Amino acid sequence: MANELDELTGPVNEQGRDINVIEKQIPVKVGTGSLVFEIMLWVLGIFPGVIFLFMKINAQKQLRQLQQKIQHNASQIDNYLEQRVQILQNVVGIVQQSVELDKEVMTAVAALRSGVHPNEENRNEISGQVDTAMRSINIAFEAYPDLKAHRALADAMQQNSYLQREITAAREVYNDTVLQWNQDIFAWPTKMIVAAKAGYTTRIPFTASRETKEQARQTFF
């Protein structure tokens, strides 16, 4: 029997294919089969019905714990992001004294100074603003040797690089937990029945912005 997927004979898309995260939450639903399954357990005797009842209670507990873990992981990203915002504001103050920054950078920093805090709705937007501003500052940092000699600025830039790595790692942890949630809520019968009754939906993992993807395709050297 031939291989269903044969990397030697194709078909092959010579142009390649880009991928995107689908921004859609899928609700968990169960049909009449699940209801019949539960009824049959009680018909077979009280013992199977009670066992499955306790299994559902335990599944509900696990899903609630997983939900709290997702919140904790998201909070970790926000903590690192807030630290990057603080570093950005400090860096701008130092750099502005030496060189004239792009107006867009100053606009972004002014918006972040207004006391905006990362949350589920604005996390990606704030992250994009910080990335854009820090990129412009990095260009200035590399272009002006005098700036590199500024110890406080050099330390701040190093902290920014460290925090960016931490944010990337935290996003991986967040995505792993979201994946576990999305798999668990469709684990039939116990967790899926519990999730359907609770009205749970799938969760959307971290999504890179279009600007970030476009910049990733650019030539850096």
Secondary structure by P-SEA (a helix, b strand, c coil): cccccccccccccccbbbbbcccbbbbbbbcaaaaaaaaaaaaacaaaaaaaaaaaaaaaaaaaaaaaaaaaaaaaaaaaaaaaaaaaaaaaaaaaacccccaaaaaaaaaaacccccccccaaaaaaaaaaaaaaaaaaaaacccccccaaaaaaaaaaaaaaaaaaaaaaaaaaaaaaaaaaaacccaaaaaaaaabbbbbbcccccaaaaaaaacccc
